[in-house]
Amino acid sequence: MLRVLIVDDHPVVREGLRGMLEREPDIEVVGEAGSGGEAVAVVPLLRPDVVLMDLRMPG
């Protein structure tokens, strides 16, 4: 099972990505973050295999 953290500053984008990824049987979305700082804070807690991150977020 591939554990994924979704990071994007737009909630609608996060929701869409989560919906697509959760349909895959071998992918588990372990969480979401709305900023890079939030992602850095939750990665040690959630321990995802992959961080799917928007590279053009403010901050």
Backbone as CSV, one residue per row, in Angstrom:
resi,resn,N_x,N_y,N_z,CA_x,CA_y,CA_z,C_x,C_y,C_z
1,MET,0.851,-1.181,0.000,0.000,0.000,0.000,0.891,1.237,0.000
2,LEU,0.658,2.131,-0.934,1.393,3.389,-1.035,0.663,4.459,-0.238
3,ARG,1.342,5.052,0.735,0.755,6.070,1.618,1.103,7.459,1.081
4,VAL,0.076,8.287,0.815,0.260,9.574,0.154,-0.257,10.718,1.030
5,LEU,0.513,11.797,1.089,0.092,13.050,1.704,-0.112,14.054,0.576
6,ILE,-1.275,14.700,0.531,-1.596,15.694,-0.495,-1.376,17.084,0.092
7,VAL,-0.603,17.920,-0.616,-0.314,19.272,-0.137,-0.630,20.273,-1.243
8,ASP,-1.625,21.119,-0.988,-2.002,22.165,-1.937,-2.743,23.244,-1.160
9,ASP,-2.591,24.489,-1.565,-3.251,25.581,-0.848,-4.709,25.770,-1.255
10,HIS,-5.189,25.025,-2.230,-6.578,25.113,-2.668,-7.347,23.870,-2.204
11,PRO,-8.304,24.021,-1.309,-9.064,22.868,-0.815,-9.763,22.064,-1.917
12,VAL,-10.242,22.739,-2.960,-10.931,22.036,-4.049,-9.956,21.108,-4.790
13,VAL,-8.727,21.559,-4.975,-7.717,20.724,-5.632,-7.412,19.513,-4.762
14,ARG,-7.221,19.732,-3.459,-6.953,18.613,-2.544,-8.098,17.602,-2.583
15,GLU,-9.319,18.113,-2.575,-10.489,17.227,-2.608,-10.520,16.403,-3.896
16,GLY,-10.236,17.033,-5.025,-10.225,16.327,-6.301,-9.148,15.271,-6.369
17,LEU,-7.953,15.614,-5.910,-6.863,14.639,-5.907,-7.176,13.470,-4.986
18,ARG,-7.719,13.777,-3.806,-8.082,12.711,-2.867,-9.100,11.769,-3.512
19,GLY,-10.107,12.341,-4.166,-11.125,11.521,-4.817,-10.554,10.594,-5.868
20,MET,-9.625,11.098,-6.676,-8.999,10.263,-7.708,-8.128,9.175,-7.088
21,LEU,-7.308,9.564,-6.108,-6.370,8.604,-5.524,-7.062,7.525,-4.701
22,GLU,-8.132,7.883,-4.011,-8.814,6.904,-3.166,-9.532,5.817,-3.957
23,ARG,-9.699,6.026,-5.249,-10.292,4.979,-6.096,-9.295,3.872,-6.424
24,GLU,-8.025,4.140,-6.198,-6.991,3.145,-6.494,-6.830,2.203,-5.304
25,PRO,-6.902,0.909,-5.532,-6.859,-0.034,-4.415,-5.522,-0.104,-3.676
26,ASP,-4.451,0.310,-4.321,-3.130,0.207,-3.694,-2.596,1.552,-3.198
27,ILE,-3.486,2.568,-3.088,-3.091,3.889,-2.597,-3.969,4.262,-1.411
28,GLU,-3.323,4.751,-0.359,-4.040,5.258,0.814,-3.645,6.714,1.023
29,VAL,-4.603,7.619,1.010,-4.333,9.023,1.308,-4.339,9.145,2.830
30,VAL,-3.163,9.421,3.396,-3.035,9.456,4.855,-3.319,10.833,5.432
31,GLY,-3.366,11.862,4.572,-3.673,13.191,5.071,-3.532,14.249,4.006
32,GLU,-3.856,15.476,4.431,-3.765,16.641,3.564,-3.138,17.787,4.346
33,ALA,-2.508,18.691,3.626,-1.968,19.908,4.227,-2.218,21.059,3.262
34,GLY,-2.421,22.253,3.827,-2.725,23.424,3.016,-1.546,24.335,2.771
35,SER,-0.378,23.963,3.312,0.823,24.785,3.110,2.063,23.908,3.294
36,GLY,3.197,24.430,2.829,4.446,23.707,3.010,4.797,23.535,4.471
37,GLY,4.567,24.580,5.259,4.856,24.504,6.689,4.018,23.452,7.388
38,GLU,2.752,23.387,7.008,1.868,22.376,7.577,2.331,20.975,7.173
39,ALA,2.773,20.833,5.937,3.263,19.537,5.464,4.485,19.092,6.255
40,VAL,5.417,20.018,6.469,6.626,19.690,7.227,6.253,19.231,8.641
41,ALA,5.220,19.840,9.205,4.802,19.481,10.562,4.144,18.103,10.632
42,VAL,3.380,17.718,9.603,2.641,16.457,9.684,3.376,15.248,9.108
43,VAL,4.392,15.461,8.299,5.115,14.323,7.717,5.657,13.370,8.796
44,PRO,6.296,13.869,9.852,6.783,12.925,10.865,5.655,12.169,11.581
45,LEU,4.482,12.762,11.649,3.354,12.112,12.317,2.672,11.089,11.418
46,LEU,2.466,11.445,10.150,1.724,10.590,9.226,2.601,9.582,8.497
47,ARG,3.877,9.900,8.349,4.866,9.026,7.695,4.435,8.517,6.317
48,PRO,4.118,9.462,5.392,3.717,9.033,4.043,4.916,8.503,3.264
49,ASP,4.632,7.674,2.272,5.669,7.218,1.340,5.937,8.289,0.287
50,VAL,4.875,9.034,-0.057,4.942,10.047,-1.110,4.235,11.312,-0.635
51,VAL,4.840,12.470,-0.920,4.184,13.754,-0.695,3.876,14.333,-2.068
52,LEU,2.599,14.460,-2.374,2.152,15.038,-3.643,1.892,16.516,-3.369
53,MET,2.814,17.373,-3.838,2.816,18.780,-3.414,2.777,19.741,-4.598
54,ASP,1.956,20.766,-4.462,1.934,21.870,-5.411,3.233,22.652,-5.234
55,LEU,3.978,22.836,-6.302,5.273,23.532,-6.211,5.138,25.048,-6.264
56,ARG,3.954,25.554,-6.558,3.776,27.003,-6.712,2.853,27.595,-5.648
57,MET,2.921,27.054,-4.470,2.122,27.612,-3.371,2.802,28.834,-2.814
58,PRO,2.031,29.792,-2.303,2.659,30.927,-1.644,3.376,30.461,-0.375
59,GLY,4.482,31.122,-0.080,5.227,30.781,1.139,6.089,29.584,0.958
